[in-house]
């Protein structure tokens, strides 16, 4: 007696352990495709939903098959559980991604097309500090020897070093000390909340 499950033939007289192994490998391949999709790999521009649906159908059909040994039954139950866990993860990640994509901007963009650079938050603070720094230098008759990108990178490194030592960096101040102009981190001792 032969039975077809999504192109795979199950013989009632033969153990279906090999089929469980094949489906297990397909689940791992599918998990990798979903990971690539969520990592915004341009080779996986759309979610592998069709493959997920096909694997789900095959698992459901195979789970109805009753001619399995106890070992095969155990492997099948593990496989079904892993699929359900992955499925919940993928659905949650898709929901989070959709909320992030349409949340702030309102206009949706294609899933794996990089969005614009983030605006707001610390980036504006760095720009504001840089502007105050350049203005203070001009007042003292000097010119800035570095561009904004290098300035921001330097401040980010300083912030990272301070935070590694347990300080909380609340911002940066431009300090004019006679002819010298410096940028000093505004820190609060203690761990982040």
Buried (B, 14 or more C-beta within 10 A) or exposed (E): EEBEBEEBEBEEEEEBBEBBEEBBEBBEEBBEBBEBBBEBEEEBEEBBEEBBEBBBEBBEBBBEBEBBEEEBBEBBEEBBEBBEEBBEEBEEBBEEBEEEBEEEEEEEEEBBEEEEEEEEEBEEBBEEBBEBBBEBBEEEEEEBEEEBEEBBEEBEEBBEEBBEEEBBBEBBEBEEEEEEBEBEBEBEEEEEE
